[in-house]
Amino acid sequence: MTLQVLSVDDLGFDHPASSLFLHYLGELEKQAAKVIKPVPDA
């Protein structure tokens, strides 16, 4: 048995799975922004 992880580059941006994955990543970034506060430069 083999397993291959695909990325958006493998599928192409017009593939429905790519759209779902990019939406998922965007939501993760929103959640991370709520938790992680950037440290101001000194």
C-alpha positions in Angstrom: 0.0 0.0 0.0 1.3 3.5 -0.8 0.1 6.9 0.2 0.7 10.1 -1.6 -0.1 13.5 -0.2 -1.4 15.9 -2.9 -1.1 19.6 -2.8 -2.9 22.4 -4.7 -0.1 22.3 -7.2 -0.8 18.6 -8.0 -4.5 19.2 -8.5 -4.6 22.6 -10.1 -6.4 25.7 -8.8 -9.6 24.9 -10.8 -10.2 21.5 -9.1 -12.9 21.5 -6.4 -10.7 19.8 -3.8 -8.2 22.7 -4.2 -10.9 25.2 -3.5 -11.9 23.4 -0.3 -8.4 23.0 0.9 -7.6 26.7 0.4 -10.8 27.6 2.3 -9.7 25.3 5.1 -6.3 26.9 5.3 -7.8 30.4 5.4 -10.0 29.4 8.3 -7.0 28.0 10.2 -5.2 31.3 9.7 -8.2 33.2 11.1 -8.2 30.9 14.2 -4.4 31.2 14.7 -4.7 35.0 14.5 -7.1 35.0 17.4 -4.6 33.0 19.6 -1.2 34.2 18.4 -0.4 37.9 18.9 2.6 39.2 17.1 5.3 40.7 19.3 6.0 44.4 18.5 9.5 45.3 17.4 11.6 46.9 20.1 
